[in-house]
Amino acid sequence: MHSKRMGVRTMKQTQLYREGGGHTFGRILKTLFRSYPALVPITAFCILFSAAVAAIPDMLIQKVMAIIERWYATRDWASASEELIPKILFLIVLYILSLIAVTLYTQFMAYITQGYLNKMRISMFEGMQNLPIRYFDTHKHGDIMSHYTNDIDTLRQLISQSLPTLLRAGVTVLSVFFIMLYYSAWMTLVLLFGVVAMVFVSKRVGGGSAKYFIRQQRSMGRAEGFIQEMMNGQKVIKVFCHEKECEEEFEKVNDALYHDSYRAHAYANILGPIIMNIGNVLYVVIAVAGGLFLLSGLHNISLSGLAFSISIVVPFLNMTKQFSSNVNQVSQQINAIVMAMAGADRIFALMDEQPEADDGKVSLVNVEYGEDGTPSESAVHTGQWAWKQPQEDGTVVYTPLRGDVRLQHVDFGYAPGKEVLHDVSVYAEPGQKVAFVGATGAGKTTITNLINRFYDIADGKIRYDGININKIRKADLRTSLGIVLQDTNLFTGTVLENIRYGRLSATDEECHAAARLAGADDFISRLPGGYETELTNNGANLSQGQRQLIAIARAAVADPPVMILDEATSSIDTRTEAIVQRGMDELMKGRTVFVIAHRLSTVRNADVIMVLDHGRIIERGNHEKLIEEEGVYYQLYTGAFELE
């Protein structure tokens, strides 16, 4: 059943490709011309010129043969040389100009190709930055990476090889065809039978390879996604001795890629030899037909008005070779074109993904207060913030950022019809520390995701300082929130640069102060390069706890009015936790703080503790109140200490 569904899905994908292939190709050309409006036409002219020059020698050969025939009949070398030498000199000049044109277009194509790919990667990356978190939660990261590698490489082959070949071969074929038609309609008619055979074979074989090239691109994306997933989980694989199972799973993914690639290239590779042999047969047929026409004395039908002679048959044979070889070149590019269309479809699909919607008008600004208490915007970081609210009458109202966050009767589900939160109401007053506790999957992290607007609620309201967060620009909303996640991400660069990631305008001293506040200064000072130590591979040379401390320092240097700590101390030992907790207590002073913790000892001093169960708040109050009630929190708390 699975293979049947896969077959149906692939047929639909192939049909979509056939329907949208022309649109995709047109879009590639449109973006190419838009990127290089002057250089592309110049390059195309150079290609056309070199292709046209390639067809001219056949006309000259006919004239040279006619001159030699007259010289042989008259023995008048002086008259023959007067006609022959200018034509030879003209041919030499044309070849020199053609060489210049070829040199120019090859250099231009290299520049255009790499420049176009550079712009496409930039467009993809810029578009990717505007995608919602939901997209990355539902797509494998390795498959996304495949857009930047394999799919982009198919465009490189199309632009640098296939397009010039198609243009050059197409012009040559048309030029040769009309030259042949000019000299003899009968001989051209014989050629057309070969053309029909070539077109029929190309359509049958090329069409068969198309669906497999589309499958190949998708299989390659799946394979890269699988490899990336296995690389990230290598420690888990080894801990549970799962190497054999992973090898077997990879063999399935790799075999699917192998079969799709094999079938695609098997079809494509057989096309060239078939076309070449049809060309060889056509060459023999033209030679025999030319001989028969000469012997039969058949009247030649042509625009040239020339009778059948050796001076027509010999150039015709050369043009037949040239014609079939160019058709063969086009057929060899079919696989590259189909791959490029499949790759371009995936690239454009990524670029066409709906960006994260943001219709907010309220922005966050640094302010300083005058003697009369009136706020005014400041271009420097003052540590004082206000919401800038434009009014309908053109005036602006500044609302001080206090950190008052309220969720009112919020419902939410990641998928339609499957709610994760049910009628959740949370009131966090400025400076309060609000803790969420509960079993895994209760909805704790989901609440913080909604405050950040990583996802939008299905029903209810979330207000920030009395402003509906839907009216606040997402970038400004997130600037006001500092967050420390359970999964730490460190970037390639120095320790100092990773801390400064929280606020790029922070000075070195501010970064050092944030590290001291988080309790990270001690271990950073003992690193080989101190704050200038280079981190790679997500800080693989640091312990999990050290990485978490840097993430806390990063949040501290951002100096946000609201902090979200999602299991921030989960990877830190008890002794280090005590050090960090003192620093975090300083960090949390005067700030609204949301804390998610499984270790209940870290939330004892919270102003409000909310117990969640299956997306509902079942208990709320401070530590003492909840202990007195002897409800779920009491059971969790006492059970945790019994385990200790």
Buried (B, 14 or more C-beta within 10 A) or exposed (E): EEEEEEEEEBEEBBEEBBEBBEEBBEBBEEBBBEBBEEBBEEBBEBBBBBBBBBBBBBBBBBBBBBBBBBBEEEEEEEEBEEBBEEBEEEBEEBBEEBEEBBEBBBEBBEEBBEEBBEBBBEBBEEBBEEBBEEBEEEBBEBBBBBBBEBBBBBBBBBBBBBBBBBBBBBBBBBBBBEBBBBBBEBBBEBBEEBBEBBEEBBEEBBBBBBBBBBBBBBBBBBBBBBBBEBEEBEEEBEEEEBEEEBEEEBEEBBEBBBBBBEBBBEBBEBBBEBBBEBBEEBBEBBBEBBEEBBEEEBEBEBEBEBBBBEBBBBBBBBBBBBBBBBBBBBBBBBBBBBBBBBBBBBBBEBBEBEBBEBEBEBBBBBBBBEEEEEBEEBEEEEEBBBBBBEEEEEEEEBBBBBBBBBBEEBBBBEEEEEBBBBBBBBBBBBBBBBBBBBBEEBBBBBBBBBBBBBBBBEEBBBBBBEBEBBBBBBEBBBBBBBBBBBEBEBEEEBBBBBBBBBBEEBEEEBBBBBBBBBBBBEBBEEBEEEBEBEBEEBBEEBBEBBBBBBBBBBBBBBBBBBBBBBBBBBBBEEEBBEBBBEBBEEBBEEBBBBBBBBBBBBBEBBBBBBBBBBBBBBBBBBBEEBBEEEBBBBEBBEEEEEEE
